[in-house]
């Protein structure tokens, strides 16, 4: 595990960093220029998770508005569509997070073990 001020390298294919109040987990795909991103934010005993979900039409509309044609690439067939998002800077990435570009994917709750 390697780390810098903002990023922790987790093995060969994963990175974790803090950004705008989120923990951002980036996991490399087979193509070294493409990453799957999962966002997490802790609230008391719960960690809420978000992703960039291509099946969420409202989120895709946000991507298209913020990134314009230069920062979004549609890949795949009509039945299995995916997108490559390329925000030009941290300000554009922050807009994706704050203006509805992510989709809730669940939460993790801390369970306190019962003491016998």
C-alpha positions as CSV (number, residue, x, y, z in Angstrom):
1,X,0.0,0.0,0.0
2,X,1.4,3.3,-1.1
3,X,0.0,6.7,-0.1
4,X,0.4,10.4,-0.9
5,X,-1.3,13.3,0.8
6,X,-4.6,12.7,-1.0
7,X,-4.5,9.2,-2.5
8,X,-3.8,5.7,-1.1
9,X,-2.8,3.0,-3.6
10,X,-4.5,-0.2,-2.7
11,X,-2.6,-3.0,-4.5
12,X,-2.2,-2.9,-8.3
13,X,-5.6,-1.9,-9.4
14,X,-7.3,0.3,-6.7
15,X,-6.9,3.8,-5.3
16,X,-8.7,5.5,-2.5
17,X,-8.8,9.2,-2.0
18,X,-10.8,11.9,-0.2
19,X,-12.7,14.4,-2.4
20,X,-15.3,17.0,-1.4
21,X,-16.4,15.1,1.7
22,X,-16.5,11.7,-0.1
23,X,-14.2,8.7,-0.1
24,X,-13.6,7.9,-3.8
25,X,-12.6,4.3,-4.6
26,X,-11.3,3.9,-8.1
27,X,-10.8,0.4,-9.4
28,X,-9.0,-0.2,-12.7
29,X,-10.7,-2.1,-15.5
30,X,-9.0,-4.2,-18.1
31,X,-8.2,-1.1,-20.1
32,X,-5.7,0.9,-17.9
33,X,-7.3,4.2,-18.9
34,X,-10.8,3.2,-17.6
35,X,-11.8,3.0,-14.0
36,X,-15.0,2.0,-12.0
37,X,-15.7,4.6,-9.4
38,X,-17.6,4.1,-6.1
39,X,-18.2,7.0,-3.7
40,X,-18.8,6.6,0.0
41,X,-19.8,9.1,2.7
42,X,-20.0,8.3,6.4
43,X,-23.0,9.5,8.4
44,X,-22.9,8.4,12.1
45,X,-22.9,4.6,12.0
46,X,-23.7,4.3,8.3
47,X,-21.7,4.6,5.1
48,X,-23.8,5.6,2.1
49,X,-22.6,4.5,-1.3
50,X,-23.0,6.0,-4.8
51,X,-22.0,5.1,-8.3
52,X,-22.1,6.5,-11.8
53,X,-24.9,4.4,-13.1
54,X,-25.6,4.3,-16.9
55,X,-29.2,3.1,-16.4
56,X,-30.2,6.2,-14.5
57,X,-31.5,8.6,-17.2
58,X,-31.6,11.6,-14.9
59,X,-27.9,11.1,-14.0
60,X,-26.9,10.6,-17.6
61,X,-28.7,13.9,-18.5
62,X,-26.5,15.6,-15.8
63,X,-23.4,14.1,-17.2
64,X,-24.3,15.4,-20.7
65,X,-25.0,18.9,-19.4
66,X,-21.8,19.2,-17.3
67,X,-19.3,17.4,-19.5
68,X,-20.7,18.3,-22.9
69,X,-19.6,16.2,-25.9
70,X,-15.9,16.4,-25.1
71,X,-16.1,14.7,-21.7
72,X,-18.6,11.9,-22.3
73,X,-18.2,8.9,-24.6
74,X,-21.0,6.4,-25.2
75,X,-19.8,2.8,-25.6
76,X,-21.7,-0.4,-26.3
77,X,-24.9,-1.7,-27.7
78,X,-28.4,-0.4,-27.1
79,X,-29.2,-3.3,-24.7
80,X,-26.0,-2.7,-22.7
81,X,-24.9,0.9,-22.8
82,X,-22.0,2.3,-20.8
83,X,-20.3,5.6,-20.7
84,X,-16.7,6.9,-20.3
85,X,-16.8,10.1,-18.2
86,X,-13.8,12.4,-18.6
87,X,-14.2,15.5,-16.4
88,X,-11.5,18.0,-17.4
89,X,-10.8,19.0,-13.8
90,X,-11.8,18.6,-10.1
91,X,-14.4,21.4,-10.5
92,X,-16.2,19.4,-13.2
93,X,-16.0,16.2,-11.1
94,X,-17.4,18.1,-8.1
95,X,-20.4,19.2,-10.2
96,X,-21.1,15.6,-11.2
97,X,-21.3,14.8,-7.4
98,X,-23.3,17.8,-6.3
99,X,-25.8,18.2,-9.2
100,X,-27.2,14.7,-9.3
101,X,-24.7,12.8,-11.5
102,X,-24.5,9.8,-9.1
103,X,-27.0,7.1,-8.1
104,X,-27.4,5.7,-4.6
105,X,-26.2,2.1,-4.6
106,X,-26.9,1.2,-0.9
107,X,-25.5,1.7,2.5
108,X,-23.4,-0.1,5.1
109,X,-24.4,0.0,8.7
110,X,-22.2,-0.6,11.7
111,X,-23.6,-3.4,13.9
112,X,-22.6,-3.4,17.5
113,X,-22.0,-7.0,18.7
114,X,-24.2,-8.2,21.6
115,X,-22.1,-8.9,24.6
116,X,-22.9,-12.0,26.6
